[in-house]
Every structure is written in structure tokens, then in C-alpha cells.
Amino acid sequence: MASLRELLSAPRYEVIPAKGTEQAVADWVPAGMTVAVTASPVKGLEPTVELAEKLAGRGYRVVPHLAARSVASDAHLAEIVARLTACGVDDVFVPGGDATHPAGPFDGALPLLERLDAMGRPFGRIGITGYPESHPKIHDDITVQAMWDKRRYASYIVSNVCFDAAGLGRWIQRIRARGVTLPLQVGLAGPAERTRLLRMATVAGASESARFITRHPGWILRFWVPGGYSPDRFLDRAAPVITAPGAVVAGLHVFTFNQLQPAERWRRAALERTGIDQPRLAG
């Protein structure tokens, strides 16, 4: 059972491959922390792999998104695996991906997981997706069954962003009762500047995260309405759920929307609230 202090001490920051992302990580994310790199269904996997290589070279633990529907062929997968392992990546996140049509033979995460298994499991850790607030196109029963089907190939689950602490608790109970025992990284929206979120939401296909926001305008409302969302309030309400022994929550996965300065400032302030002193940030 991880305490809230432990979860805040070493979260994963999710970033979007874009101009300036590498430097923003270097400026604001402490060395040695874990950075997850999203994959765009429009731009493909090259920007993800390229940024993963650069961040690994800077000493970060990097978890690239290996979106199944963006893998063009077995040869393409072999190339990606070779590049990632060459730069020391040993942990990948495998979602199905948002591409309308598969670029190759993998129409979902499970076939890609099976292929990686046949390749001798080149990565020591593999994450799969969970949906505590429901997938926009897939019924909850199917997403829970999918986790069960993928469990033998995976090391952990990353939940999509959840704004409802009680709903998160019910979902965790449900998947545990179903026999899905993989450790869980709880998806958490970091503090976000409203105007930047709106700007991201208007850029069609800018990234997987931006596409999700575009399909879910409720996200924007939660940030825009006064008192609508705060990561502190969510964590306060969710703390009994995510620190319960049976929940098997291993970490926090913070969706930063590339707003790394406010994310890191928030994290350090949250740690101070729990009694952990952090070095002062510049600026």
C-alpha cells in the first residue's frame, strides 16, 4: 500500500511530442523521474520514438506510447523496438490508439501485445489502459474484459483521467473483483491553464490528449467553471480509495498537457502539504 506522500514523490508526467517539449522537460522535471510520451494518430509514432530517445539521453526514465493502430508492419515494430531498447527504454505503454484505420496488422492492443510476447518480450514492463470514466466508444464490460485478456502480457494498468473519486473507487473494486490484479497507475489531470487547454482543444489532431479533450468538452468545463476541478481536491477525496491495500495503486500518472512548470510547482506544493520539504524552484 503506497501512501499519498509516496505517490506524490515519484509520479509519471505525460507529455505530448511538440516543439519545445524536450526543453520544457529538462527545465522543469527533476532528473530521474518518469516521463510518458504520447502518440498522435495523425503524426504517427516517429515523433514519439524520437522524443523518447532524446529524453532517455538526458537521463529520464521514459515510457513511450506504442499505439497499436499506428504500427505499420512487423518490420516497423521491430525497428521501433530496436531503437527504444538501444537507448535504454525498458517500459512501454500499449494502447489501441485513436487512428480511424489501422496503419498495419494491429487493430488493437491485444494483437500487438501478443506480437511483443512472440518477440521474446523485449521490454521489461508494459502498461495497458483502464477506463474508470468509461470509454467514449466501448462499453465498460468490454474494457474490463480487455484488461483481463491482456493481463498475462502486461505489468500494470494506467487509468485514463478520472474526475470522480467515488467513481474511481467503484471501478477499482469492480476490476479487482473481476480478478484483474495488476498494479494501477491512477490517471490524474494536472493543473492546467484554461486558455491553453482551449487552444489545444481547437487544434484538430494535435495529439492523442488533445483529441480526447475535443471529444469530451466536459473536460474543458471542469477546468473553466470556478471550483470545477482541482488536483488537490481530487486527491483529497480519492486518498482513502487509492491508499487502500486492496486497491494496489502503485503510482500517479499526471496528464500535464505539456504544462510542466505548473505541474511541478503543484506537485511540490502538494508534497509540502504532506510534510515533505522540497528544494525551491527557480522563477
Secondary structure, DSSP 8 states (H G I E B T S, - for coil): ---HHHHHHS-EEEE---TTHHHHHHHHS-TT-EEEE--BTTTBSHHHHHHHHHHHHTT-EEEEB--GGG---HHHHHHHHHHHHHTT--EEE------SS-SSS-SSHHHHHHHHHHTT--SSEEEEEE-TT--SSS-HHHHHHHHHHHGGG-SEEEE-----HHHHHHHHHHHHHTT----EEEEEE----HHHHHHHHTSTTS-HHHHHHHH-HHHHHHHHSTTS--HHHHHHHHHHHHTSGGG-EEEEEEE-TT-HHHHHHHHHHHHHHTT--------
